[in-house]
């Protein structure tokens, strides 16, 4: 396990250095490869559709005949090209996003906006779907212009207050469901904010109900994908862009009584002696704030008799804490 972790860390560091030191070189090599395959790329917005066609065409070949290393090389080259399109047309600087361990373009348009090109390129290459790259570029362009005009403002204290109100409201709904049925499905909810209206989006979309294997092995990726897909929606009030400020995850879990400091363990891990059942919610945001709520659940003959008042804790770590960028203006 330690060896595997060391190898992963070395790969991440290699990616970071390649990006910061050779991004333009990688982009030029990608342009030359595309030209050999009949796709002309000139660093303009208009040819981003050509880039996407090239990636989707390559996906069939990559998935069948090319190694994982070659697949990563394709995504890095395409990300470098997309980054150069952003840099040359809107300005910014190359960076590294620690929370997602991925490449970035920082301070796009001198407006504090962060682009994550590898996250966008990964979708058409690995999944065969995703937001069209031209639309992705236009969303960033729209955000730069709105920030420059002063239309997009974020009062973090006010936004945090709105988030807390939303979470407490959702937990009340969960309490009623748990009291009525004796059970509660795990749920993941993106928290989207309209910077033009300066409020959380009013739509109460159905929370995602993750599969057990997603919780066991892929929760960080599930969160990142959920937040990415949440961007495709528009504000129900003004029709403007939405920013995913964070996520909340709710489920039933176990509070371990025998641990000196207390702790939580998912019921997915199996039965644990000396435990108490709790209704828990983990909340994390790009505002650098988070919290952990839990209410002790009492049962008699499997029927819920009481759900105690929530205890509030600082969100410090654990299975359901996924690091997020330190700015809500990331794309």
C-alpha positions, 0 to 999 in steps of 0.5 A: 500500500505504501509503495503504491501510494509513493508511486501515485505521489511521484506520478502527480509530481511528474504531472505538475512539473510537466504542466508548469515547465512544458505546457506550451511545448505539449500543446504544440506537439498536440497541434502537430499530431492533430494536423497529421490526422486532418484536424487544423487547430489555431488556438481560436475559440472557433476550432474548439469543436474540431478539438472535440471531434478529434478527441471523440475520434481518438477515444475509440482507438485509445480505448481499444488499442492504446495503453493507459499511458498513451491515454494520459498523454492524449488528455495532457496534450489536449489539456495543454492546448485548451489551456493555451487557448484560454491563456492567449485569448483571455489571459491568466497563468499556469497553476496547480490545483492541490485539492483535485491534484490537477492542472489549472489556469489561474486568474483567468482574465485577471478576475480570480477565475480558475480553469481546470482543463484536464477535468474537462478533457477527461470527460470526452476521452474517458466517458465519451460524453460531457459538456462541449468544449466550446460551451465550456470556454464560453462559460469562462468567457461569460464569467470573466466579463461578468466579474469585470462588470461587477455583476458577479459578487459573492458575500461569503458570510451571506452564502454560508448562512444560506447554505446552513439554512438549506442543510437544516431544512433538508435534515428536517425532511430526512428526520421525517423520512427516517421517523416514518420509514425507519430507513434513510438512503444515502444522498449526495446533494450539490449546492449551487449558487447564482452569483447574479441573484446572489442566492442558492438556486431555489430548485430542490432537485432530488439528491443523488443516491450513490451505489454502495460501490461508489461509496466504498471506492469512488466517493471523491470522484463521485463528488467531483463529477456531481459538482461538474454536472451541476454547472450545466443547469441554469438559475431558475430565477434569472437563467444565469450560470450557477456556481457549485459552492459545495456538497452535502452528504447524508446517511446513517452511520455508527458512532463508536463508543469504545473509541476514546475520541469517538468516531464514525463508521459507515454501515457499509464497513460491517457491524461494529460492537459498542456502537450507537446509530446516528443520522449524519450529514457532512457538508464541505464548501469552496468557502473554506467552511464545512460542518458535520451534523449528527443526531443519535437515533434510538430504536425499539424493536427496529422502530424509531423512537427518537432522533436526538437534537443535532450535534454540530462538529467541525468537519476535520476529515474522514471518508466523506470529506472531499477537498475542494478548490479554495475559490468558488469561481472554478470551471 
